[in-house]
């Protein structure tokens, strides 16, 4: 049975597409069938994967501009038996987002450990909790040595959602898009460890989802 991962935040620039693409690439690289449904009107995930070398294992990237498109793509991906269906959601709250969140096996909320992200995260969390689905945070562009990063952890725990993992603030995460590659495919050992570790943790959460 397909496992559905929704990557969602109301805050633009939180790293939704980076997280969506890297999980999809990591699992495709392990031989899993992955469909990445790009619900964000900017369609950055689709553009990222369109540039990918054809000889490399890849997820199926599908642009889904609007409720009807995403509903059809989601239904087809389930029928085709994809192992993972990843939804890269747009940075705003709509009726479309609400029903999609309720269909998720896991909702991941990427958040940068900055004041701008932390003060605007409550609306996202409220929508996620209202869905009744399993969820957790992923810290993005994490700089463990910065005071702001350390202060973010106790602030996030107040919302009652677990912190699943983190991706660091590494140049490799920004260099992959023009070539259709993930940070873990650019020879950065630290990025490779982070991507694989986070993919393991998300996959484990999805396996345990009911």
C-alpha positions in Angstrom: 0.0 0.0 0.0 1.3 3.5 -0.9 2.5 5.7 1.9 1.6 9.4 1.6 3.9 12.1 2.8 2.7 15.7 2.9 5.4 18.4 3.2 3.7 21.5 4.4 4.3 25.0 5.9 2.5 28.3 5.6 5.8 30.0 5.6 7.4 30.5 2.1 11.1 29.7 1.9 10.9 27.1 4.7 12.5 24.4 2.5 9.4 22.4 1.5 10.7 21.6 -2.0 14.2 20.9 -0.8 12.9 18.3 1.7 10.4 16.8 -0.8 12.9 16.3 -3.5 15.6 14.9 -1.3 13.3 12.4 0.4 12.0 11.4 -3.1 15.5 11.0 -4.5 16.8 9.1 -1.5 14.0 6.5 -1.7 14.2 6.3 -5.5 17.9 5.6 -5.1 17.0 2.7 -2.9 14.9 1.1 -5.6 11.5 2.4 -4.3 8.8 3.7 -6.7 8.2 7.3 -5.7 5.7 9.8 -7.1 6.3 13.4 -6.3 3.2 15.5 -6.7 4.1 19.2 -7.1 1.1 21.1 -5.8 3.0 24.4 -5.4 2.1 26.7 -8.4 5.8 27.6 -8.7 6.5 23.9 -9.7 10.1 24.0 -8.5 10.2 20.3 -7.8 9.1 19.4 -11.3 11.7 21.7 -12.8 14.4 20.3 -10.5 13.7 16.7 -11.6 13.2 17.7 -15.2 16.9 18.6 -15.3 17.9 15.2 -13.9 20.2 12.9 -16.0 18.1 10.2 -17.4 20.5 7.4 -16.4 19.9 8.1 -12.7 17.1 6.6 -10.6 14.4 9.2 -10.3 10.9 9.7 -8.8 8.0 10.4 -11.1 7.4 14.2 -10.9 3.9 15.4 -11.6 2.7 19.0 -11.8 -0.7 19.4 -10.0 -2.0 22.9 -10.6 -5.3 22.8 -8.7 -7.6 20.5 -6.7 -8.8 18.4 -9.6 -5.3 17.8 -10.9 -3.9 16.7 -7.6 -6.9 14.5 -6.8 -6.5 12.7 -10.1 -2.8 12.3 -9.7 -3.1 11.0 -6.2 -5.7 8.5 -7.2 -3.6 7.2 -10.1 -0.5 7.0 -8.0 -2.3 4.9 -5.4 -3.8 2.7 -8.1 -0.3 2.2 -9.6 1.0 1.0 -6.3 3.8 3.6 -5.8 5.7 2.9 -2.6 5.7 6.5 -1.6 3.6 9.5 -2.8 5.2 12.8 -1.8 3.1 16.0 -1.9 5.0 19.3 -2.1 2.3 21.6 -0.9 2.0 25.4 -1.5 2.8 27.9 1.3 -0.8 29.0 2.1 -3.9 27.5 3.7 -6.8 26.6 1.5 -9.6 24.1 1.5 -7.4 22.1 -0.9 -4.6 21.8 1.6 -7.0 20.8 4.4 -8.4 17.8 2.6 -4.9 16.7 1.4 -3.5 16.8 5.0 -6.3 14.5 6.1 -5.2 12.0 3.5 -1.6 11.9 4.7 0.1 9.0 6.5 2.6 11.6 7.7 2.8 15.4 7.6 6.3 16.9 7.8 6.6 20.6 8.6 10.0 22.1 7.5 11.1 25.0 9.6 14.2 27.1 9.6 15.4 27.9 13.1 15.0 31.7 12.6 12.7 34.2 14.3 10.7 34.8 11.1 9.8 31.1 10.9 9.2 30.5 14.6 6.8 33.4 15.0 4.7 32.3 12.0 4.6 28.6 12.6 1.5 28.5 14.8 -1.0 28.7 11.9 0.7 25.8 10.2 0.7 23.7 13.4 -3.0 24.5 13.9 -3.9 23.2 10.5 -1.7 20.1 10.9 -3.2 19.2 14.3 -6.7 19.8 13.0 -6.1 17.1 10.3 -5.6 14.5 13.0 -2.7 12.9 11.2 0.8 12.0 12.5 3.2 14.9 12.0 6.5 16.3 13.0 9.0 19.0 12.3 12.2 18.9 10.2 14.7 21.6 10.9 16.1 23.0 7.7 19.3 25.0 7.1 20.3 24.0 10.7 23.4 25.6 12.1 23.9 23.7 15.5 26.5 26.2 16.7 24.3 29.2 16.4 22.4 30.4 19.5 19.2 30.8 17.4 19.3 27.2 16.3 19.7 26.0 19.9 16.9 28.2 21.1 14.5 26.9 18.4 14.4 23.4 19.8 12.5 24.2 23.1 10.2 26.6 21.3 9.1 23.9 18.8 8.6 21.3 21.5 5.9 23.5 23.0 3.7 22.7 20.0 3.6 19.0 20.9 4.9 17.7 17.6 8.2 15.7 17.5 11.3 16.9 15.7 12.0 14.1 13.2 15.4 15.3 12.0 17.3 18.0 10.3 19.1 19.1 7.2 22.1 21.4 7.6 23.0 24.7 6.1 25.3 23.3 3.4 26.1 24.7 0.0 25.4 21.3 -1.6 21.7 21.8 -0.9 21.6 24.9 -3.1 23.8 23.6 -5.9 21.9 20.5 -6.9 18.8 22.1 -8.6 20.5 23.3 -11.9 21.8 19.8 -12.6 18.7 17.9 -11.3 20.8 16.4 -8.5 20.4 16.0 -4.7 23.0 17.3 -2.2 23.9 13.7 -1.5 24.9 13.2 -5.1 27.5 16.0 -5.2 30.3 14.4 -3.2 29.5 16.2 0.1 29.8 13.5 2.7 28.1 15.5 5.4 25.1 16.2 3.1 24.9 12.5 2.2 24.8 11.5 5.8 22.1 14.1 6.6 19.9 13.1 3.6 20.1 9.4 4.3 19.6 9.8 8.0 16.5 12.0 7.5 15.1 9.6 4.8 15.5 6.7 7.3 13.7 8.6 10.0 10.8 9.6 7.7 10.5 6.2 6.2 10.3 4.7 9.7 7.6 7.1 10.7 5.6 6.2 7.5 6.0 2.4 8.2 4.5 2.9 11.6 1.6 5.1 10.4 -1.9 3.7 10.5 
